[in-house]
Each structure stands twice: as structure tokens, then as C-alpha cells.
């Protein structure tokens, strides 16, 4: 019994020493990471603290892309659903509901895949849609399409509309839209969320290793361990963030 007790104690001590060595390695690795990033990174981070860096994704509206929505639509974005207001006029004249149907589809898809994200509806060619009767018809159609998603759609308080009419040729309404978009993003807590430097390096490694191809989860785990990310819980958090962002 005494011999068994001594062996157990020895094994426990070896496990503890092994864990301490792993923690020591991780600590040294983190110091190297911080040193490599250096003062220049911290300088740029402070300089850009009041700036927004955005990635703009232009989703194809064709039906062939519908099956990929669940990959790219996440709660980590703000979505602009852009429509041509002239098509609503054509719908009114021809009694076609294609435009309204497509708009409703996008709103429903966003509701399924990004239920917490904010939405802005943007109507183009406002220079050709100017009279009050036309605007009223577009407003009625958009309000119908929005339905129960009204609380998630950013309201155009200036024009008292659920969408933002703009004209690309004259840039009419574009600056106002940019201002509203910036304000919505700044109000999002995710925009101010800090990210571990280990996670940033992990993403860089994944992108470099993948090079447009897939990599296995075991490879990702190995990369993470080299950067001091040992727990599956932390790795899951990092991968979830990469997908959302």
C-alpha cells in the first residue's frame, strides 16, 4: 500500500510538472508574441481607436448563391438591402410582384441567419422617383415587405421612411446614409470588443495555411497550441468570432 501511495504521489507530481512546463511554454510564447507585435502595433491601435475598419461584402442576388447564405450571413454584420425603386413602379404598372418577392426573400433569409443584426433598406434612382405619389407607393410596398422585422430595420427619421432613398449619379442621400451607417455600427457592442493577439495570429496562420483550400480541425488545434491556446473552449470561442466577423 505504501509503495502504491508513493507511485501515485510521483505520478501526480509528474503531471503537475508537465502542466507547469506547458504553462511556462505558453507564457514564454505569449511574451514572444507581444514582443514581435511590439510598440508599433500598440501605437497604431491607439491612433485608430476612433476609427472604423470595415469589410464590405457584396452578396450575389442570383438564386445560385442562396444555398451559401448560412455561411456568410452572421450576427457580426450590418446589412444594406439595396433595391431599385424604378422596379416598384414597373411592378405597379404590370401588376408583377417579383421585386417585392425578392426583397421579402432577402429579409427572411437575414432573419433566419442573422437574427440580431441591424438592417438598412436602400432605394436607388431617387432622381427618377420624385413625386409624392410614387414615394408613397414605394413606402407602402416596403412596409409590407418588412412586416414583423420593423424593429430591426433602421428607420429613416429625416424622410420618415423605412428606407433610405439615394441617387448614385448625383450622390444625393449618400452622405446621410454613410452617417447613419457609421452611427449604427458604433452603437454595436461588437465593434468595441477586444480580440486576443493570440487569436489574431491564429487567424493569420489559418489563412496562410489554407491558401484557398480547406484545413482539418486537428491542424487548427495544432496551430492554436503553438500559440498558447490549449483549451477547446477558447478555440471554439476564437473560431466562432472568426465566422461572425
CNS distance restraints for C-alpha pairs under 8 A (distance, minus, plus):
assign (resid   1 and name CA) (resid   5 and name CA) 6.12 0.50 0.50
assign (resid   2 and name CA) (resid   6 and name CA) 6.23 0.50 0.50
assign (resid   3 and name CA) (resid   7 and name CA) 6.23 0.50 0.50
assign (resid   4 and name CA) (resid   8 and name CA) 6.18 0.50 0.50
assign (resid   5 and name CA) (resid   9 and name CA) 6.20 0.50 0.50
assign (resid   6 and name CA) (resid  10 and name CA) 6.10 0.50 0.50
assign (resid   7 and name CA) (resid  11 and name CA) 6.14 0.50 0.50
assign (resid   8 and name CA) (resid  12 and name CA) 6.11 0.50 0.50
assign (resid   9 and name CA) (resid  13 and name CA) 6.11 0.50 0.50
assign (resid  10 and name CA) (resid  14 and name CA) 6.15 0.50 0.50
assign (resid  11 and name CA) (resid  15 and name CA) 6.15 0.50 0.50
assign (resid  12 and name CA) (resid  16 and name CA) 6.15 0.50 0.50
assign (resid  13 and name CA) (resid  17 and name CA) 6.09 0.50 0.50
assign (resid  14 and name CA) (resid  18 and name CA) 6.02 0.50 0.50
assign (resid  15 and name CA) (resid  19 and name CA) 6.13 0.50 0.50
assign (resid  16 and name CA) (resid  20 and name CA) 6.04 0.50 0.50
assign (resid  17 and name CA) (resid  21 and name CA) 6.08 0.50 0.50
assign (resid  18 and name CA) (resid  22 and name CA) 6.31 0.50 0.50
assign (resid  19 and name CA) (resid  23 and name CA) 6.18 0.50 0.50
assign (resid  20 and name CA) (resid  24 and name CA) 5.98 0.50 0.50
assign (resid  21 and name CA) (resid  25 and name CA) 6.09 0.50 0.50
assign (resid  22 and name CA) (resid  26 and name CA) 6.15 0.50 0.50
assign (resid  23 and name CA) (resid  27 and name CA) 6.04 0.50 0.50
assign (resid  24 and name CA) (resid  28 and name CA) 6.19 0.50 0.50
assign (resid  25 and name CA) (resid  29 and name CA) 6.03 0.50 0.50
assign (resid  25 and name CA) (resid 228 and name CA) 7.82 0.50 0.50
assign (resid  26 and name CA) (resid  30 and name CA) 6.07 0.50 0.50
assign (resid  26 and name CA) (resid 227 and name CA) 7.18 0.50 0.50
assign (resid  26 and name CA) (resid 228 and name CA) 4.61 0.50 0.50
assign (resid  27 and name CA) (resid  31 and name CA) 6.31 0.50 0.50
assign (resid  27 and name CA) (resid 228 and name CA) 7.61 0.50 0.50
assign (resid  28 and name CA) (resid  32 and name CA) 6.27 0.50 0.50
assign (resid  29 and name CA) (resid  33 and name CA) 6.16 0.50 0.50
assign (resid  29 and name CA) (resid 227 and name CA) 6.57 0.50 0.50
assign (resid  29 and name CA) (resid 228 and name CA) 6.69 0.50 0.50
assign (resid  30 and name CA) (resid  34 and name CA) 6.14 0.50 0.50
assign (resid  30 and name CA) (resid 198 and name CA) 7.65 0.50 0.50
assign (resid  30 and name CA) (resid 227 and name CA) 7.31 0.50 0.50
assign (resid  30 and name CA) (resid 228 and name CA) 6.98 0.50 0.50
assign (resid  31 and name CA) (resid  35 and name CA) 6.03 0.50 0.50
assign (resid  32 and name CA) (resid  36 and name CA) 5.97 0.50 0.50
assign (resid  33 and name CA) (resid  37 and name CA) 6.21 0.50 0.50
assign (resid  33 and name CA) (resid 197 and name CA) 7.70 0.50 0.50
assign (resid  33 and name CA) (resid 198 and name CA) 7.61 0.50 0.50
assign (resid  34 and name CA) (resid  38 and name CA) 6.05 0.50 0.50
assign (resid  34 and name CA) (resid 197 and name CA) 7.83 0.50 0.50
assign (resid  37 and name CA) (resid  41 and name CA) 5.71 0.50 0.50
assign (resid  38 and name CA) (resid  42 and name CA) 7.02 0.50 0.50
assign (resid  39 and name CA) (resid  43 and name CA) 6.00 0.50 0.50
assign (resid  40 and name CA) (resid  44 and name CA) 6.23 0.50 0.50
assign (resid  41 and name CA) (resid  45 and name CA) 6.05 0.50 0.50
assign (resid  42 and name CA) (resid  46 and name CA) 6.18 0.50 0.50
assign (resid  43 and name CA) (resid  47 and name CA) 6.14 0.50 0.50
assign (resid  44 and name CA) (resid  48 and name CA) 5.98 0.50 0.50
assign (resid  45 and name CA) (resid  49 and name CA) 5.95 0.50 0.50
assign (resid  48 and name CA) (resid  52 and name CA) 7.74 0.50 0.50
assign (resid  60 and name CA) (resid  65 and name CA) 6.34 0.50 0.50
assign (resid  61 and name CA) (resid  65 and name CA) 7.10 0.50 0.50
assign (resid  62 and name CA) (resid  66 and name CA) 7.36 0.50 0.50
assign (resid  65 and name CA) (resid  69 and name CA) 7.09 0.50 0.50
assign (resid  68 and name CA) (resid  72 and name CA) 6.88 0.50 0.50
assign (resid  69 and name CA) (resid  73 and name CA) 5.56 0.50 0.50
assign (resid  69 and name CA) (resid 109 and name CA) 7.51 0.50 0.50
assign (resid  69 and name CA) (resid 113 and name CA) 7.40 0.50 0.50
assign (resid  70 and name CA) (resid  74 and name CA) 7.66 0.50 0.50
assign (resid  70 and name CA) (resid 113 and name CA) 5.83 0.50 0.50
assign (resid  73 and name CA) (resid  77 and name CA) 7.70 0.50 0.50
assign (resid  73 and name CA) (resid 110 and name CA) 6.85 0.50 0.50
assign (resid  73 and name CA) (resid 113 and name CA) 5.72 0.50 0.50
assign (resid  73 and name CA) (resid 114 and name CA) 5.87 0.50 0.50
assign (resid  74 and name CA) (resid 113 and name CA) 6.02 0.50 0.50
assign (resid  74 and name CA) (resid 114 and name CA) 4.67 0.50 0.50
assign (resid  74 and name CA) (resid 117 and name CA) 7.59 0.50 0.50
assign (resid  74 and name CA) (resid 243 and name CA) 7.64 0.50 0.50
assign (resid  74 and name CA) (resid 244 and name CA) 5.42 0.50 0.50
assign (resid  74 and name CA) (resid 245 and name CA) 7.89 0.50 0.50
assign (resid  75 and name CA) (resid 113 and name CA) 7.71 0.50 0.50
assign (resid  75 and name CA) (resid 114 and name CA) 4.60 0.50 0.50
assign (resid  75 and name CA) (resid 115 and name CA) 6.69 0.50 0.50
assign (resid  75 and name CA) (resid 116 and name CA) 5.53 0.50 0.50
assign (resid  75 and name CA) (resid 117 and name CA) 4.90 0.50 0.50
assign (resid  75 and name CA) (resid 244 and name CA) 6.30 0.50 0.50
assign (resid  76 and name CA) (resid 117 and name CA) 6.96 0.50 0.50
assign (resid  76 and name CA) (resid 190 and name CA) 7.29 0.50 0.50
assign (resid  76 and name CA) (resid 244 and name CA) 4.70 0.50 0.50
assign (resid  76 and name CA) (resid 245 and name CA) 5.25 0.50 0.50
assign (resid  77 and name CA) (resid 117 and name CA) 6.21 0.50 0.50
assign (resid  77 and name CA) (resid 118 and name CA) 7.72 0.50 0.50
assign (resid  77 and name CA) (resid 244 and name CA) 7.62 0.50 0.50
assign (resid  77 and name CA) (resid 245 and name CA) 7.13 0.50 0.50
assign (resid  78 and name CA) (resid 117 and name CA) 5.84 0.50 0.50
assign (resid  78 and name CA) (resid 118 and name CA) 5.27 0.50 0.50
assign (resid  78 and name CA) (resid 119 and name CA) 6.10 0.50 0.50
assign (resid  78 and name CA) (resid 120 and name CA) 7.82 0.50 0.50
assign (resid  78 and name CA) (resid 185 and name CA) 7.27 0.50 0.50
assign (resid  79 and name CA) (resid 117 and name CA) 7.39 0.50 0.50
assign (resid  79 and name CA) (resid 118 and name CA) 6.45 0.50 0.50
assign (resid  79 and name CA) (resid 119 and name CA) 4.90 0.50 0.50
assign (resid  79 and name CA) (resid 120 and name CA) 6.13 0.50 0.50
assign (resid  80 and name CA) (resid 119 and name CA) 5.98 0.50 0.50
assign (resid  80 and name CA) (resid 120 and name CA) 4.76 0.50 0.50
assign (resid  80 and name CA) (resid 121 and name CA) 5.69 0.50 0.50
assign (resid  80 and name CA) (resid 122 and name CA) 6.63 0.50 0.50
assign (resid  81 and name CA) (resid 103 and name CA) 7.87 0.50 0.50
assign (resid  81 and name CA) (resid 106 and name CA) 7.67 0.50 0.50
assign (resid  81 and name CA) (resid 119 and name CA) 7.27 0.50 0.50
assign (resid  81 and name CA) (resid 120 and name CA) 6.23 0.50 0.50
assign (resid  81 and name CA) (resid 121 and name CA) 4.83 0.50 0.50
assign (resid  81 and name CA) (resid 122 and name CA) 6.05 0.50 0.50
assign (resid  82 and name CA) (resid 121 and name CA) 5.97 0.50 0.50
assign (resid  82 and name CA) (resid 122 and name CA) 4.67 0.50 0.50
assign (resid  82 and name CA) (resid 123 and name CA) 5.95 0.50 0.50
assign (resid  82 and name CA) (resid 124 and name CA) 7.27 0.50 0.50
assign (resid  83 and name CA) (resid 103 and name CA) 7.68 0.50 0.50
assign (resid  83 and name CA) (resid 121 and name CA) 7.76 0.50 0.50
assign (resid  83 and name CA) (resid 122 and name CA) 6.28 0.50 0.50
assign (resid  83 and name CA) (resid 123 and name CA) 5.10 0.50 0.50
assign (resid  83 and name CA) (resid 124 and name CA) 6.28 0.50 0.50
assign (resid  84 and name CA) (resid  88 and name CA) 7.45 0.50 0.50
assign (resid  84 and name CA) (resid 123 and name CA) 5.68 0.50 0.50
assign (resid  84 and name CA) (resid 124 and name CA) 5.02 0.50 0.50
assign (resid  84 and name CA) (resid 125 and name CA) 6.56 0.50 0.50
assign (resid  85 and name CA) (resid  89 and name CA) 6.94 0.50 0.50
assign (resid  85 and name CA) (resid 123 and name CA) 5.51 0.50 0.50
assign (resid  85 and name CA) (resid 124 and name CA) 5.86 0.50 0.50
assign (resid  85 and name CA) (resid 125 and name CA) 6.38 0.50 0.50
assign (resid  85 and name CA) (resid 126 and name CA) 7.23 0.50 0.50
assign (resid  85 and name CA) (resid 129 and name CA) 7.09 0.50 0.50
assign (resid  85 and name CA) (resid 138 and name CA) 7.08 0.50 0.50
assign (resid  86 and name CA) (resid  90 and name CA) 6.44 0.50 0.50
assign (resid  86 and name CA) (resid 125 and name CA) 7.00 0.50 0.50
assign (resid  86 and name CA) (resid 128 and name CA) 7.43 0.50 0.50
assign (resid  86 and name CA) (resid 129 and name CA) 6.99 0.50 0.50
assign (resid  87 and name CA) (resid  91 and name CA) 6.05 0.50 0.50
assign (resid  87 and name CA) (resid  99 and name CA) 6.57 0.50 0.50
assign (resid  88 and name CA) (resid  92 and name CA) 6.19 0.50 0.50
assign (resid  88 and name CA) (resid  99 and name CA) 6.65 0.50 0.50
assign (resid  88 and name CA) (resid 100 and name CA) 7.69 0.50 0.50
assign (resid  88 and name CA) (resid 138 and name CA) 6.44 0.50 0.50
assign (resid  88 and name CA) (resid 141 and name CA) 7.98 0.50 0.50
assign (resid  89 and name CA) (resid  93 and name CA) 6.35 0.50 0.50
assign (resid  89 and name CA) (resid 134 and name CA) 7.42 0.50 0.50
assign (resid  89 and name CA) (resid 138 and name CA) 7.87 0.50 0.50
assign (resid  90 and name CA) (resid  94 and name CA) 5.96 0.50 0.50
assign (resid  90 and name CA) (resid  95 and name CA) 7.93 0.50 0.50
assign (resid  90 and name CA) (resid  96 and name CA) 7.68 0.50 0.50
assign (resid  91 and name CA) (resid  95 and name CA) 5.21 0.50 0.50
assign (resid  91 and name CA) (resid  96 and name CA) 4.62 0.50 0.50
assign (resid  91 and name CA) (resid  97 and name CA) 5.97 0.50 0.50
assign (resid  91 and name CA) (resid  98 and name CA) 7.51 0.50 0.50
assign (resid  91 and name CA) (resid  99 and name CA) 7.15 0.50 0.50
assign (resid  92 and name CA) (resid  96 and name CA) 7.06 0.50 0.50
assign (resid  97 and name CA) (resid 101 and name CA) 5.98 0.50 0.50
assign (resid  98 and name CA) (resid 102 and name CA) 6.17 0.50 0.50
assign (resid  99 and name CA) (resid 103 and name CA) 6.26 0.50 0.50
assign (resid 100 and name CA) (resid 104 and name CA) 6.07 0.50 0.50
assign (resid 100 and name CA) (resid 141 and name CA) 7.17 0.50 0.50
assign (resid 100 and name CA) (resid 142 and name CA) 7.79 0.50 0.50
assign (resid 100 and name CA) (resid 145 and name CA) 6.69 0.50 0.50
assign (resid 101 and name CA) (resid 105 and name CA) 6.16 0.50 0.50
assign (resid 102 and name CA) (resid 106 and name CA) 6.41 0.50 0.50
assign (resid 103 and name CA) (resid 107 and name CA) 6.36 0.50 0.50
assign (resid 103 and name CA) (resid 145 and name CA) 6.93 0.50 0.50
assign (resid 104 and name CA) (resid 108 and name CA) 6.13 0.50 0.50
assign (resid 104 and name CA) (resid 145 and name CA) 5.29 0.50 0.50
assign (resid 104 and name CA) (resid 146 and name CA) 7.20 0.50 0.50
assign (resid 105 and name CA) (resid 109 and name CA) 6.10 0.50 0.50
assign (resid 106 and name CA) (resid 110 and name CA) 6.15 0.50 0.50
assign (resid 107 and name CA) (resid 111 and name CA) 6.14 0.50 0.50
assign (resid 107 and name CA) (resid 145 and name CA) 7.98 0.50 0.50
assign (resid 107 and name CA) (resid 146 and name CA) 7.22 0.50 0.50
assign (resid 107 and name CA) (resid 149 and name CA) 8.00 0.50 0.50
assign (resid 108 and name CA) (resid 112 and name CA) 6.30 0.50 0.50
assign (resid 109 and name CA) (resid 113 and name CA) 6.17 0.50 0.50
assign (resid 110 and name CA) (resid 114 and name CA) 5.11 0.50 0.50
assign (resid 110 and name CA) (resid 115 and name CA) 6.56 0.50 0.50
assign (resid 111 and name CA) (resid 115 and name CA) 4.59 0.50 0.50
assign (resid 111 and name CA) (resid 116 and name CA) 7.96 0.50 0.50
assign (resid 111 and name CA) (resid 149 and name CA) 7.81 0.50 0.50
assign (resid 116 and name CA) (resid 152 and name CA) 7.83 0.50 0.50
assign (resid 117 and name CA) (resid 152 and name CA) 7.32 0.50 0.50
assign (resid 118 and name CA) (resid 152 and name CA) 5.38 0.50 0.50
assign (resid 118 and name CA) (resid 153 and name CA) 6.18 0.50 0.50
assign (resid 118 and name CA) (resid 154 and name CA) 6.92 0.50 0.50
assign (resid 118 and name CA) (resid 184 and name CA) 7.92 0.50 0.50
assign (resid 119 and name CA) (resid 152 and name CA) 6.08 0.50 0.50
assign (resid 119 and name CA) (resid 153 and name CA) 4.73 0.50 0.50
assign (resid 119 and name CA) (resid 154 and name CA) 6.07 0.50 0.50
assign (resid 120 and name CA) (resid 153 and name CA) 5.76 0.50 0.50
assign (resid 120 and name CA) (resid 154 and name CA) 5.41 0.50 0.50
assign (resid 120 and name CA) (resid 155 and name CA) 7.86 0.50 0.50
assign (resid 120 and name CA) (resid 163 and name CA) 6.74 0.50 0.50
assign (resid 120 and name CA) (resid 164 and name CA) 7.67 0.50 0.50
assign (resid 121 and name CA) (resid 153 and name CA) 7.43 0.50 0.50
assign (resid 121 and name CA) (resid 154 and name CA) 7.85 0.50 0.50
assign (resid 121 and name CA) (resid 162 and name CA) 7.14 0.50 0.50
assign (resid 121 and name CA) (resid 163 and name CA) 4.64 0.50 0.50
assign (resid 121 and name CA) (resid 164 and name CA) 6.21 0.50 0.50
assign (resid 122 and name CA) (resid 163 and name CA) 5.44 0.50 0.50
assign (resid 122 and name CA) (resid 164 and name CA) 4.71 0.50 0.50
assign (resid 122 and name CA) (resid 165 and name CA) 5.89 0.50 0.50
assign (resid 122 and name CA) (resid 166 and name CA) 7.13 0.50 0.50
assign (resid 123 and name CA) (resid 163 and name CA) 6.65 0.50 0.50
assign (resid 123 and name CA) (resid 164 and name CA) 5.91 0.50 0.50
assign (resid 123 and name CA) (resid 165 and name CA) 4.58 0.50 0.50
assign (resid 123 and name CA) (resid 166 and name CA) 6.13 0.50 0.50
assign (resid 124 and name CA) (resid 165 and name CA) 5.91 0.50 0.50
assign (resid 124 and name CA) (resid 166 and name CA) 5.09 0.50 0.50
assign (resid 124 and name CA) (resid 167 and name CA) 5.49 0.50 0.50
assign (resid 124 and name CA) (resid 168 and name CA) 7.16 0.50 0.50
assign (resid 125 and name CA) (resid 129 and name CA) 6.71 0.50 0.50
assign (resid 125 and name CA) (resid 165 and name CA) 7.70 0.50 0.50
assign (resid 125 and name CA) (resid 166 and name CA) 6.45 0.50 0.50
assign (resid 125 and name CA) (resid 167 and name CA) 4.90 0.50 0.50
assign (resid 125 and name CA) (resid 168 and name CA) 7.17 0.50 0.50
assign (resid 126 and name CA) (resid 130 and name CA) 6.35 0.50 0.50
assign (resid 126 and name CA) (resid 165 and name CA) 5.69 0.50 0.50
assign (resid 126 and name CA) (resid 166 and name CA) 5.46 0.50 0.50
assign (resid 126 and name CA) (resid 167 and name CA) 5.28 0.50 0.50
assign (resid 127 and name CA) (resid 167 and name CA) 6.15 0.50 0.50
assign (resid 129 and name CA) (resid 134 and name CA) 6.38 0.50 0.50
assign (resid 129 and name CA) (resid 135 and name CA) 6.91 0.50 0.50
assign (resid 130 and name CA) (resid 134 and name CA) 6.94 0.50 0.50
assign (resid 130 and name CA) (resid 135 and name CA) 6.87 0.50 0.50
assign (resid 131 and name CA) (resid 135 and name CA) 6.49 0.50 0.50
assign (resid 132 and name CA) (resid 136 and name CA) 6.00 0.50 0.50
assign (resid 133 and name CA) (resid 137 and name CA) 6.31 0.50 0.50
assign (resid 134 and name CA) (resid 138 and name CA) 6.33 0.50 0.50
assign (resid 135 and name CA) (resid 139 and name CA) 5.96 0.50 0.50
assign (resid 136 and name CA) (resid 140 and name CA) 6.14 0.50 0.50
assign (resid 137 and name CA) (resid 141 and name CA) 6.25 0.50 0.50
assign (resid 138 and name CA) (resid 142 and name CA) 6.08 0.50 0.50
assign (resid 139 and name CA) (resid 143 and name CA) 6.05 0.50 0.50
assign (resid 139 and name CA) (resid 161 and name CA) 6.66 0.50 0.50
assign (resid 139 and name CA) (resid 162 and name CA) 7.21 0.50 0.50
assign (resid 139 and name CA) (resid 163 and name CA) 7.92 0.50 0.50
assign (resid 140 and name CA) (resid 144 and name CA) 6.26 0.50 0.50
assign (resid 141 and name CA) (resid 145 and name CA) 6.33 0.50 0.50
assign (resid 142 and name CA) (resid 146 and name CA) 6.15 0.50 0.50
assign (resid 142 and name CA) (resid 162 and name CA) 7.24 0.50 0.50
assign (resid 142 and name CA) (resid 163 and name CA) 7.75 0.50 0.50
assign (resid 143 and name CA) (resid 147 and name CA) 6.38 0.50 0.50
assign (resid 143 and name CA) (resid 162 and name CA) 6.94 0.50 0.50
assign (resid 146 and name CA) (resid 150 and name CA) 5.84 0.50 0.50
assign (resid 146 and name CA) (resid 153 and name CA) 7.94 0.50 0.50
assign (resid 149 and name CA) (resid 153 and name CA) 6.59 0.50 0.50
assign (resid 153 and name CA) (resid 162 and name CA) 7.15 0.50 0.50
assign (resid 154 and name CA) (resid 162 and name CA) 7.02 0.50 0.50
assign (resid 154 and name CA) (resid 163 and name CA) 7.79 0.50 0.50
assign (resid 155 and name CA) (resid 160 and name CA) 7.37 0.50 0.50
assign (resid 155 and name CA) (resid 161 and name CA) 6.38 0.50 0.50
assign (resid 155 and name CA) (resid 162 and name CA) 4.82 0.50 0.50
assign (resid 155 and name CA) (resid 163 and name CA) 6.64 0.50 0.50
assign (resid 156 and name CA) (resid 160 and name CA) 5.52 0.50 0.50
assign (resid 156 and name CA) (resid 161 and name CA) 5.11 0.50 0.50
assign (resid 156 and name CA) (resid 162 and name CA) 5.67 0.50 0.50
assign (resid 156 and name CA) (resid 163 and name CA) 5.95 0.50 0.50
assign (resid 156 and name CA) (resid 164 and name CA) 6.10 0.50 0.50
assign (resid 157 and name CA) (resid 161 and name CA) 6.82 0.50 0.50
assign (resid 164 and name CA) (resid 173 and name CA) 7.53 0.50 0.50
assign (resid 164 and name CA) (resid 177 and name CA) 6.94 0.50 0.50
assign (resid 165 and name CA) (resid 173 and name CA) 6.56 0.50 0.50
assign (resid 166 and name CA) (resid 171 and name CA) 6.92 0.50 0.50
assign (resid 166 and name CA) (resid 172 and name CA) 5.45 0.50 0.50
assign (resid 166 and name CA) (resid 173 and name CA) 4.63 0.50 0.50
assign (resid 166 and name CA) (resid 174 and name CA) 5.94 0.50 0.50
assign (resid 167 and name CA) (resid 171 and name CA) 5.34 0.50 0.50
assign (resid 167 and name CA) (resid 172 and name CA) 5.09 0.50 0.50
assign (resid 167 and name CA) (resid 173 and name CA) 6.74 0.50 0.50
assign (resid 167 and name CA) (resid 174 and name CA) 7.36 0.50 0.50
assign (resid 168 and name CA) (resid 172 and name CA) 7.02 0.50 0.50
assign (resid 168 and name CA) (resid 174 and name CA) 7.53 0.50 0.50
assign (resid 171 and name CA) (resid 175 and name CA) 7.57 0.50 0.50
assign (resid 173 and name CA) (resid 177 and name CA) 6.22 0.50 0.50
assign (resid 174 and name CA) (resid 178 and name CA) 6.25 0.50 0.50
assign (resid 175 and name CA) (resid 179 and name CA) 6.22 0.50 0.50
assign (resid 176 and name CA) (resid 180 and name CA) 6.30 0.50 0.50
assign (resid 177 and name CA) (resid 181 and name CA) 6.06 0.50 0.50
assign (resid 178 and name CA) (resid 182 and name CA) 6.08 0.50 0.50
assign (resid 179 and name CA) (resid 183 and name CA) 6.23 0.50 0.50
assign (resid 180 and name CA) (resid 184 and name CA) 6.18 0.50 0.50
assign (resid 181 and name CA) (resid 185 and name CA) 6.29 0.50 0.50
assign (resid 182 and name CA) (resid 186 and name CA) 6.17 0.50 0.50
assign (resid 183 and name CA) (resid 187 and name CA) 6.27 0.50 0.50
assign (resid 184 and name CA) (resid 188 and name CA) 6.61 0.50 0.50
assign (resid 185 and name CA) (resid 191 and name CA) 6.68 0.50 0.50
assign (resid 186 and name CA) (resid 191 and name CA) 6.37 0.50 0.50
assign (resid 186 and name CA) (resid 192 and name CA) 7.89 0.50 0.50
assign (resid 187 and name CA) (resid 191 and name CA) 7.89 0.50 0.50
assign (resid 188 and name CA) (resid 192 and name CA) 7.65 0.50 0.50
assign (resid 189 and name CA) (resid 193 and name CA) 6.57 0.50 0.50
assign (resid 195 and name CA) (resid 199 and name CA) 6.87 0.50 0.50
assign (resid 195 and name CA) (resid 200 and name CA) 7.24 0.50 0.50
assign (resid 196 and name CA) (resid 200 and name CA) 6.55 0.50 0.50
assign (resid 197 and name CA) (resid 201 and name CA) 6.21 0.50 0.50
assign (resid 198 and name CA) (resid 202 and name CA) 6.10 0.50 0.50
assign (resid 198 and name CA) (resid 227 and name CA) 6.06 0.50 0.50
assign (resid 198 and name CA) (resid 228 and name CA) 7.37 0.50 0.50
assign (resid 198 and name CA) (resid 229 and name CA) 7.52 0.50 0.50
assign (resid 199 and name CA) (resid 203 and name CA) 6.24 0.50 0.50
assign (resid 199 and name CA) (resid 238 and name CA) 6.15 0.50 0.50
assign (resid 200 and name CA) (resid 204 and name CA) 6.35 0.50 0.50
assign (resid 201 and name CA) (resid 205 and name CA) 6.18 0.50 0.50
assign (resid 201 and name CA) (resid 227 and name CA) 7.74 0.50 0.50
assign (resid 202 and name CA) (resid 206 and name CA) 6.14 0.50 0.50
assign (resid 202 and name CA) (resid 223 and name CA) 6.78 0.50 0.50
assign (resid 202 and name CA) (resid 224 and name CA) 6.23 0.50 0.50
assign (resid 202 and name CA) (resid 227 and name CA) 7.22 0.50 0.50
assign (resid 203 and name CA) (resid 207 and name CA) 6.14 0.50 0.50
assign (resid 203 and name CA) (resid 242 and name CA) 7.50 0.50 0.50
assign (resid 204 and name CA) (resid 208 and name CA) 6.10 0.50 0.50
assign (resid 205 and name CA) (resid 209 and name CA) 5.91 0.50 0.50
assign (resid 205 and name CA) (resid 223 and name CA) 7.28 0.50 0.50
assign (resid 206 and name CA) (resid 210 and name CA) 5.80 0.50 0.50
assign (resid 206 and name CA) (resid 215 and name CA) 7.98 0.50 0.50
assign (resid 206 and name CA) (resid 220 and name CA) 7.03 0.50 0.50
assign (resid 206 and name CA) (resid 223 and name CA) 7.96 0.50 0.50
assign (resid 207 and name CA) (resid 211 and name CA) 6.00 0.50 0.50
assign (resid 207 and name CA) (resid 212 and name CA) 7.83 0.50 0.50
assign (resid 209 and name CA) (resid 215 and name CA) 7.56 0.50 0.50
assign (resid 210 and name CA) (resid 214 and name CA) 5.65 0.50 0.50
assign (resid 210 and name CA) (resid 215 and name CA) 5.86 0.50 0.50
assign (resid 215 and name CA) (resid 219 and name CA) 6.60 0.50 0.50
assign (resid 215 and name CA) (resid 220 and name CA) 7.33 0.50 0.50
assign (resid 216 and name CA) (resid 220 and name CA) 6.52 0.50 0.50
assign (resid 217 and name CA) (resid 221 and name CA) 6.16 0.50 0.50
assign (resid 218 and name CA) (resid 222 and name CA) 6.25 0.50 0.50
assign (resid 219 and name CA) (resid 223 and name CA) 6.30 0.50 0.50
assign (resid 220 and name CA) (resid 224 and name CA) 6.13 0.50 0.50
assign (resid 221 and name CA) (resid 225 and name CA) 6.18 0.50 0.50
assign (resid 221 and name CA) (resid 235 and name CA) 7.62 0.50 0.50
assign (resid 222 and name CA) (resid 226 and name CA) 6.38 0.50 0.50
assign (resid 223 and name CA) (resid 227 and name CA) 6.63 0.50 0.50
assign (resid 224 and name CA) (resid 228 and name CA) 6.42 0.50 0.50
assign (resid 224 and name CA) (resid 229 and name CA) 4.92 0.50 0.50
assign (resid 224 and name CA) (resid 230 and name CA) 6.88 0.50 0.50
assign (resid 224 and name CA) (resid 235 and name CA) 7.23 0.50 0.50
assign (resid 225 and name CA) (resid 229 and name CA) 4.87 0.50 0.50
assign (resid 225 and name CA) (resid 230 and name CA) 5.19 0.50 0.50
assign (resid 229 and name CA) (resid 234 and name CA) 6.84 0.50 0.50
assign (resid 229 and name CA) (resid 235 and name CA) 6.71 0.50 0.50
assign (resid 230 and name CA) (resid 234 and name CA) 7.64 0.50 0.50
assign (resid 230 and name CA) (resid 235 and name CA) 7.72 0.50 0.50
assign (resid 231 and name CA) (resid 235 and name CA) 6.46 0.50 0.50
assign (resid 232 and name CA) (resid 236 and name CA) 6.01 0.50 0.50
assign (resid 233 and name CA) (resid 237 and name CA) 6.31 0.50 0.50
assign (resid 234 and name CA) (resid 238 and name CA) 6.25 0.50 0.50
assign (resid 235 and name CA) (resid 239 and name CA) 6.19 0.50 0.50
assign (resid 236 and name CA) (resid 240 and name CA) 6.03 0.50 0.50
assign (resid 237 and name CA) (resid 241 and name CA) 6.21 0.50 0.50
assign (resid 238 and name CA) (resid 242 and name CA) 6.27 0.50 0.50
assign (resid 239 and name CA) (resid 243 and name CA) 6.30 0.50 0.50
assign (resid 240 and name CA) (resid 244 and name CA) 6.20 0.50 0.50
assign (resid 241 and name CA) (resid 245 and name CA) 5.97 0.50 0.50
